[in-house]
Amino acid sequence: MGTRQSLLTVPNLVTALRLCCLPVFVWLLFGPQDRQAAAWLLGILGATDWVDGYLARRLDQTSEFGKVFDPTVDRLLFVVGIVSLIIDGSVPVWFAIAVLAREVVVGITMVVATAVFNMERFDVTWWGKTATFLLMFAFPGFLMAESNIAIADAFGVAAWIMGPPGLVLSWYTAVAYIPLVRDGIRRGRDTSQSARSQA
C-alpha cells in the first residue's frame, strides 16, 4: 500500500471527521453558549471512539499512520474537551485535573518511550477502554447537568455514577501500563540491535 493510499482510508477519514468536530464543540460552548448542544456533540464524539478502529479491522485498512493518528486525536479530543469544561465551570475542578494529570503523564510517557527508546506499540487493555468509556460519558453528563434540559439533574447523577469509577480505573491502568512499557522498550531495543547487526 502506497503512502497516499495508507493515509486516505475510511478509518482515517472518520478520525479526521471527529477531529474537525472539535472546533465546533468549542464554538457551541463559548459562542452561543449552548451547553446542551455542546454536550450532545461531546457525547457523540465519545460514543464514536471505537468506530475508526472497528472499520480499520473490518475493512482491513490498518496502517502505521492510523495507529498513531487515532489515539492522538482521541487524546486531543479528551484534553481539549476537559479544559473547555473547566473554563466553562461545568465540571468539578478536582475531578477534571485528576483526569488531565493522568492523560498528560501517560501521553508523555508513551511519546518518550516510542520516540526515544523505540518502544513497540501495544494495544490498550480492556480496563483502559472501560475507563475511557466511562469518562467519555461522564464529562458530557456534567455539562448536560449545567444546561437547561428538563432532566439536567438525572444527567448529573449519571455523571457521578460513571465518573469516579472511570477515574479510579484510569489511574489503575496507568500503573498497570508500566510493565507493558518496560517490555515494549526491551523488545524495541532488541529489534533495533538485530537490525543493526544484519546491516
N, C-alpha and C positions, 0 to 999 in steps of 0.2 A: 504494500500500500504506500503510495507516494505521500509526501509531506502535506500537500494540499488536500488529498483525499482523507488523510488521517485527522485533519482539522475540521473539514466540512462533513461531519457525521450528524445523524439525527440526535444522538445523546448530547453532543457538544452544542448543537443549536438550542436544545431545550435548556441546557445550563446557561447559555448566553441570554436566552429569553428571561430566565429567572433573575439574572444579574441586571438586565435592563429594567426590571420592575422595582429595583432598589430605590432609584431616584424618585419614582412615582410614589412609593411609600413615604419617603421623607417629605415630599411635597404635600401629600394628603395630610400628614401630621402637623406640619408647620405652616402650610399655605392656607388652605381653607379651614385648617384645624378640625378636620373631620376624623375624630378618633375611631368612630365606628367603621368607616371605610378603610382606614389605615389598619385597623385590627383584622378585618376580614382579609385584606391583602397579605398581611404578615402571616396569618394562619394558612392561607393558600400556599404561600412560599414554603412554609414548614411542611405542609401536607404533601407537597410535590418533591420533597427532598430525595425520595427514593426513585423517582421516575427515570432520571437520566441513567442511573446505574442499572436499573432494570432493562431499559432499552438497549444499553450497551451490550448486556449479556444476551438478550433476546434476539437482537439483530446481528450479533457477532461483530460489533463495531467498537470493541475496546481498543484503546490506544494509550500510549505513554502520556501524550498530551492530556487526554481526558482524565487519566488517573491523577494528574496534578491539578487540572483546571476545576474539576468538580468539587473536591474538598476545599480548594482555595475559595471558590465562590460561596460554598456553604458557610465557611468560617467568616467571610466578609459580610454576608447577609446577617449572620448571627451577631457579630460585633457591632455593625452599624445599627442594627435594629435595637440592640440593648442600649447603646449610647444615646440613641434618639429618645428612647423611653425614659432614660434618666433625665435628660434635658427637659422632656415634657412633664416630668414629675408624676408619671402614671405607674411607676413600679417602685417597690421598696429599694432604697439605695443600697442597703447592705446586701440584699439578695442579688441585685444586679452586679455589684462589684465582685461578689464571691464567684459568680459565673464567669465574669470577664477575666478575672485573675486566672482561673483555670484555663480558659481559652488562650490567653497570652502565653502562659507557661508551656502548655502542650504545643502550641503553634511554633514558638521559638525553638523548643527542643527538637521538633520534627525537622524544621528547616536546617538547623545546625547539624543535626545527625545525618541528614541526607546530603547536604551540600558540602560539608566539611569532612565528615567521616565516612562518606559513601555508604550510608545505611541502606539496606534493601527495604523497600516499602512493604508494609504488611497491612492486611485488612483490619478495619475497625471491628472490635469484638461485639458480640451480641449485647452485652451490658452497655457498651458505649453507644450503640444505636438506640437502645431503650432510653438511656439518659437524654440523648439528643431529642428523641421523640417527645418525651415529657416536657422538656424545656421549651421546645419549639411551639408547644400549645399553651404552656403556662404564660409566656410573655404576651401573646395576643389576648389571653384571658385577663391579665392585669390591665391591659389597655382598654379592653371592652368594658371592664368594670368601672372605668372612669368616663365612659361615654354616656350618651343619653338614651341608650337602648333600654327597653322596658325591663329586661331581665338582667340588668347590669350586675346585681348582687349575686346571681347564680354564676355568672362568669367569674366573679371574684372568688367565690367558694371553690370552683373548679380549678382556678389558677393555684390556690393554696393547697389543693389536694395533689396536684401534679408537680408543682414547683419544688418544694423541699425534697421529695424523693429523687427528683431529677438532679438536683444539686448534689445530694449525697452520692448518688451513683456516678455522676460525672467526675467527682474527685476520687472516688474509689477506682474508676477505670484509669484515671491519670496515674495513680500509683501502680496499678496493675500493668501499665504500659512499660514501666521501667525495665523489667527483664526482656520484654519483646524488643525494645530499642537496643539494649545491650547485645542481644543475639543478632539483631539486624546489622549492627555495626560490625560485629565479628564476621558475619557472612560476607558483608560488603568488602571488608579488608581482604578476606581470603580470595574473593573473586578477583579483586584488583591485583593482588600478588600473583595469582595464577595467570592472569592476562599478561602481566609484565614478564613473567618467566617464559611464556610461549612466544613473546615478541622477538 
